[in-house]
Amino acid sequence: MDILKRLQSYANKFRLLKPFALIILVVSLAAAVIVIIKSHSHQNDLFLIPSLLGLVWALNCLGLLYTFPEIPRKSKKEDRFLLKLKLKLKRLWYWILGLLFIFTSIALLIISIRLMGIWFRDYIG
């Protein structure tokens, strides 16, 4: 299966999560801003790491949900040259965005695991 078709299917399957991702985005942003403004020491920023992680994961999810529900069709043999070129350039752009989304998700997963380890060590354990 083509990577663009797979991302499109994920975006369409999870389209009902848009409101929840938006709520998580707003709540995480508000929590991060409040913690940054009210924090006077390292001990007072208990919820900074989880709120920042919630913020970036919500942004990543919204990027998928808003970018990939519709992808350009593949060019056909009977299409004119300029239309083929236009469709191929659009699909190339979506491929670049798709790869960026995948690499960003992998990087976020690694960073999330490390930051949550730090958070548990400093605040929970």
C-alpha positions, 0 to 999 in steps of 0.5 A: 500500500502506498504511504500516502494512501495509508496516511489518508486512511489513518486521517479518515479513520481518526477524523472524529478525534479532531475535537479531542486533539484540539481540546488537548492542544488548548489545555496543554498550552494553557497548562504550560503557560500557567506553569511557566508564569507561576513557576518560581523554582524547579519544584513548582514546574511539576506539570511542565513536561507533561503539558509540553508533551501533550502540546506537541503530540496534539499538534502532530495529530492535528497535522495528520488529521488536517493534511491527509484526508484528501490527497491528489490523485495519480496522473493517468496516461491520457492526462496532458503534460502540464496536468501530469506535471502538476499532479506529480508535484502535488504528490511529491509535496504530500510525500515530503509532508508524509515523510516529515510526519513519520520522522517527527512522530518517531522523534516525538516518541523517543523524546517523550520516552526520555522526558517522561523518564526524567519527569518520573525520576525527578517528581514521582520517584 
